[in-house]
Amino acid sequence: MFNVTLKYICMQDEDIDIQNLNKRELLIALGIIVHEKREVMQKGINTFSYEYDIGNGLLSRLEKGQIDTKITTLWKLSNAFGYKCSDFIKLIEEKLPNDFNFYN
């Protein structure tokens, strides 16, 4: 799934409105970043979730772009990967198109 482009994944549900489409694209970008960073650390979902106090079911669904996350979870993830939260957000932004916006 992670090798497929974000737009292709998001365009599969053509009947959803642009805001939902953009939200899905954002969540997939976050999931890709989390998955890539966790793999670099060479930690499985169970180990990572235990060490950083993030539920393994939550982590799995987050990596698949299936759920939104709270700011506290996003903060925990950024710290787990050694980033400030703002720098982690920049990584997510890099996965999105330059003109990404919820309202276009």
C-alpha positions in Angstrom: 0.0 0.0 0.0 2.8 2.4 0.8 4.2 2.4 -2.7 0.9 3.6 -4.3 0.5 7.4 -4.8 -1.7 9.3 -2.4 -4.0 10.7 -5.0 -4.7 7.3 -6.5 -5.7 5.9 -3.0 -7.8 8.9 -2.3 -9.6 8.9 -5.7 -11.0 5.4 -5.2 -14.0 6.9 -3.3 -15.1 9.5 -5.9 -18.4 10.2 -4.2 -16.9 11.8 -1.1 -16.6 15.6 -1.0 -13.3 17.5 -1.3 -12.8 18.0 2.4 -13.1 14.3 3.1 -10.8 13.5 0.2 -8.2 15.9 1.6 -8.6 14.6 5.1 -8.0 11.1 3.8 -4.9 12.3 1.8 -3.5 13.9 5.0 -4.2 10.8 7.1 -2.5 8.5 4.5 0.5 10.9 4.5 0.8 10.7 8.3 0.4 6.9 8.1 3.2 6.6 5.6 5.6 8.7 7.7 4.8 6.8 10.9 5.3 3.4 9.1 8.6 4.5 7.5 10.0 5.9 10.7 9.0 2.9 12.7 10.6 0.6 10.2 13.8 2.6 10.3 13.8 2.0 14.1 13.4 -1.7 13.3 10.5 -2.0 15.8 7.4 -4.0 15.3 4.0 -2.5 16.0 3.7 -4.3 19.4 7.1 -3.3 20.6 6.8 0.3 19.4 3.3 0.8 20.8 4.4 -0.6 24.2 7.6 1.5 24.5 5.8 4.7 23.5 2.4 4.2 25.2 0.4 4.1 22.0 -2.1 1.4 21.5 -1.1 -1.2 18.9 -4.5 -1.2 17.3 -4.5 2.6 17.1 -1.0 2.5 15.7 -1.9 -0.1 13.0 -5.0 1.8 11.9 -3.1 5.1 11.9 -0.4 3.7 9.7 -3.1 2.6 7.2 -4.6 6.0 7.1 -7.8 4.7 8.6 -8.2 7.0 11.6 -7.6 10.5 12.7 -5.4 11.1 15.7 -5.3 13.4 18.7 -2.7 16.0 19.1 -1.3 14.1 22.1 -0.7 11.0 20.0 0.9 13.1 17.3 3.2 14.6 19.9 4.1 11.2 21.3 4.9 9.9 17.8 7.1 12.9 16.9 9.0 12.5 20.2 9.4 8.7 19.6 11.0 9.4 16.3 13.3 12.1 17.8 11.5 15.1 16.3 9.9 18.2 17.6 6.2 18.1 16.8 6.5 21.0 14.4 9.3 19.3 12.5 7.3 16.1 12.3 4.4 18.0 10.8 6.8 19.3 8.2 7.6 15.7 7.2 3.9 15.1 6.7 3.6 18.3 4.6 6.4 17.1 2.3 4.3 14.0 1.4 1.4 16.3 0.4 1.0 18.3 -2.8 2.3 21.9 -2.5 -1.2 23.3 -2.9 -2.8 21.0 -0.3 -5.7 22.7 1.3 -8.9 21.5 2.9 -11.0 24.1 1.2 -10.0 23.9 -2.5 
